[in-house]
């Protein structure tokens, strides 16, 4: 496939076979990837696996809101900040 027409026909064939992209599914995949990255950051930062239940619960809650569309912000930024905040809260409660 060397021409633009060939590529266009190939994309049309894929669309015919698989259907049009599903925005909700794409959003769920983006949130899943961001959620996994946030958990990996917690693991890398603390050296512990699994993460504490409080951190996991907070990240699950945030991911749920992102997945359902209640929160339409960027999943990477939101879950990254949620991971930082949840870890800080966990460390503060452990030090108290």
C-alpha positions as CSV (number, residue, x, y, z in Angstrom):
1,X,0.0,0.0,0.0
2,X,1.9,2.9,-1.2
3,X,-0.7,5.4,-2.1
4,X,-3.1,7.5,0.0
5,X,-6.0,5.8,-1.8
6,X,-4.8,2.4,-0.7
7,X,-4.5,3.5,2.9
8,X,-8.0,5.0,2.8
9,X,-9.4,1.8,1.4
10,X,-7.6,-0.2,4.1
11,X,-9.0,2.0,6.8
12,X,-12.5,1.7,5.3
13,X,-12.2,-2.1,5.2
14,X,-11.2,-2.2,8.9
15,X,-14.1,0.1,9.8
16,X,-16.5,-2.2,7.8
17,X,-15.1,-5.3,9.6
18,X,-14.9,-3.9,13.2
19,X,-17.3,-1.0,13.2
20,X,-16.6,2.6,14.2
21,X,-14.6,3.4,17.2
22,X,-16.5,3.5,20.5
23,X,-15.6,6.6,22.5
24,X,-16.7,5.1,25.8
25,X,-14.5,2.1,25.2
26,X,-11.6,4.3,24.2
27,X,-12.1,6.4,27.4
28,X,-12.2,3.2,29.5
29,X,-8.9,2.0,28.0
30,X,-7.3,5.4,28.6
31,X,-8.4,5.4,32.3
32,X,-7.2,1.8,32.7
33,X,-3.8,2.8,31.4
34,X,-3.6,5.8,33.6
35,X,-4.8,3.8,36.7
36,X,-2.1,1.2,36.1
37,X,0.5,4.0,35.7
38,X,-0.6,5.6,39.0
39,X,-0.4,2.3,40.8
40,X,3.1,1.6,39.3
41,X,4.2,5.0,40.5
42,X,3.1,4.2,44.0
43,X,4.9,0.9,43.9
44,X,8.1,2.5,42.5
45,X,7.9,5.4,45.1
46,X,7.3,3.2,48.1
47,X,8.9,0.0,47.1
48,X,5.8,-1.8,48.3
49,X,3.3,-4.0,46.5
50,X,0.4,-4.0,46.8
51,X,-0.4,-0.4,47.7
52,X,-2.2,0.2,51.0
53,X,-5.9,-0.3,50.9
54,X,-6.6,3.5,51.5
55,X,-4.5,4.4,48.4
56,X,-6.1,1.7,46.3
57,X,-9.6,2.8,47.3
58,X,-8.9,6.4,46.5
59,X,-7.5,5.6,43.1
60,X,-10.4,3.2,42.3
61,X,-12.8,6.0,43.2
62,X,-11.1,8.5,41.0
63,X,-10.8,6.0,38.1
64,X,-14.5,5.2,38.4
65,X,-15.5,8.8,38.0
66,X,-13.2,9.2,35.1
67,X,-14.5,6.0,33.4
68,X,-18.2,6.9,33.7
69,X,-17.7,10.4,32.4
70,X,-18.6,12.2,35.6
71,X,-15.1,13.7,35.4
72,X,-14.0,14.4,31.8
73,X,-10.5,15.6,32.6
74,X,-7.3,14.0,31.4
75,X,-7.0,10.6,33.1
76,X,-3.2,10.7,33.3
77,X,-3.1,14.1,35.0
78,X,-6.0,13.4,37.4
79,X,-4.9,9.9,38.5
80,X,-1.3,11.0,38.7
81,X,-2.3,13.8,41.1
82,X,-4.6,11.5,43.0
83,X,-1.7,9.1,43.5
84,X,0.4,11.9,44.9
85,X,-2.4,13.1,47.2
86,X,-3.3,9.6,48.4
87,X,0.3,8.7,49.2
88,X,0.8,12.0,51.1
89,X,-2.4,11.4,53.1
90,X,-1.3,7.8,53.8
91,X,2.1,8.9,55.0
92,X,0.6,11.7,57.1
93,X,-1.8,9.3,58.8
94,X,1.0,6.8,59.4
95,X,3.2,9.5,61.0
96,X,0.4,10.7,63.3
